[in-house]
Amino acid sequence: MIQAAELPRAEDEATRAASAPGGIRASYLLSVLLGLVGALALFCLTLFTLERTGNLPPPAFSNNLCVDEKLNFLRANPIRSPNLLVIGSSVAWRHVDGDALTQAMPELRPMNGAFCGLFANQSTYVGQWLLDREPGIRSVVMIADPQDFAGCWRVPTAVFNREHVDPYVYGDASPWGYYMRYFAPQSLARNALTVKAQRAGQIEWDPLVFNRHGDGPLVTDNTRELLYGRPEALDRNCFAALRQLRERLEQSGQQLMVVSTPLHPEWKERYDPDGTFMADFDQRIQASLGDHGTYWNADKDWRTPDNAFVDAVHLRWSAAQHFTLALAEQMRRAATGPAAPNGLETAGLE
């Protein structure tokens, strides 16, 4: 029988047990767990709401909306059995009209695998990935401006993780897990404010509109500032990446053409008045190609219309269509010309 005097002591021991470290941890962990579940539920509800309203950005594989949206396009709009791959940065994405190419050369089945904002080492990384995924590709055209070949040393070559992107683009994997894996609430919120308008082509200088080949038409009658200033020094790492791509294509019997995109005359007059920078660029491109592939300096050899440019390096879509026809002519000449070094001997376009 417990004596009355012992009751307070028993109550004190129960109170101490409830406030012991083990008891505190259990309640704390429960609170944390409930908070995590609540946050996850709120995040899923946010994604669902954004999807229903058309404001859901793609998963942030690269945390670059332009790149991630292009991956999203390739997932939703597979390009069947391409035999021509276009790679590069935004000048390759916006300066090629696949419809014009196929009209000029019906045997072509082009795939525009260019992504905006890439340096040359990143463009070749994307090219290597798409070559692995698209075995029917026989020819690669890389369209670049000199800025693409400066600064490769400071950016990661892997624009995205191929092991994650592969099942998303080519395996029909559910996208929802990637929103958790690439959890980026700030960029999600920022991109959600604009992506719907960009997909509709309502943001003049930054539309995320693609045609069936993956090209990105820049349709505008307006012109903006040059935007691009003095270029950095050319980076040997960029040309090394091009050489690696050339070596792969040479070994596999696939063809390569590199095109230097037209540049605004005012930009050249301001930043390369004596032409030494562009001459060095030309020499390095040709050295990287060696005896395999074709180099077309469209900046020097193509007569660019006076009103073609919207800034220092980008062409409006009407001019890009004319540029594409000139590109097709260069490809045709290379394909039908004598089998010699630096020529697209057969173009490999069955």
Steps between C-alpha positions, in 0.01 A plus 500: 500500500641835394519753775353845440841656553642302209247632240671833433828317441337269243344798318837676489663194341223480233545868420877457465452198273267695269754783474799271451709546181337195341156649547606834352651332196187304427277805503753701300531230234125476477476876445768485233329210328166679497672811363665304220176329407322834498771662288492210254122520475520875440770452233295234320192720515703788352622281213149375433361855495775625269441211262126559489551868417774442241765670713706196597864527389683179406717320757817695568755257355735788418325775697491692172142540378598514133699175520244322714213603274685364196535167681131519576426560131712204390314280749157609380587520129741222404670559167477178304818350353701821441804474274628857550581646841540874557686598818625820657372786711211736434633594155461138393161473666362819341680518166389171341159434346460125464211543260716708267773236523267216406356699212848561362623146576206261533726216613571683827326423828641772723503511877589829666687398813624850581440657840529866592790637700744214445874520456667275245596229749137485616365491145725205417388327822140529383606385155670189639185418700268535201734300278480218753122519505438550126692233306362614163689830504753514217600868505549765766491876441632721778409869469693730729612853568845586643360554850413130510871422486603724791458415868454123480739463794256659742182304423423132564510297181208284614202729446280240664525149640450260210397216729205708619412666171502177297192342662324835506546577129519151354348272763166667572589516869261686727616861545384539860798333663736736319334801661600349834849399389565845352320694771552870421213703645641840407551421133168314493320809625691732266445287191134438582439873457611502134504151351139504380551825310833379362343181370236710330766722339376805687841607634667651197867441575469179694237273340504127573331394178622205293411368158482129423876477451586665832598836346423813700364775272571856614215683329525876538522813289683689773868543575672534837846607614804298399497344852823309444815693584868431450559124486722317744817337380439180309528195724701196392264279705217591262698390196613183678131410545441555128798277416359223719169518317678501164702192598187311598322587176805418293529155659132424444489630144262785585548844351559835669448858386581802717340832409602841630176694520472852355593781738365854507729734302486758779621242752795406280587862435494577871673191644704350215571783257811340349351150485777335703261344753285338234807388304630324811158344552495370142850354530418318823177355365676368189782356710246323723328347200823374348434296189144406593202728462412830343530854630273768356567855611154639435597829659748559222353304211126560525352836413284576802196725439529845653203453731584141598630560853306555821825533702870427450460130419133405461301507177128563477307201368447638148878536463562163665291334230719653228807398697369143515468488121862615471598231751320238291694613194829464689402152610400406148830622359695309762298186432540511121850642482820302460581255777778698662608601849269745673204387285171335587586225254160333479321687776374161616140605448316192390 
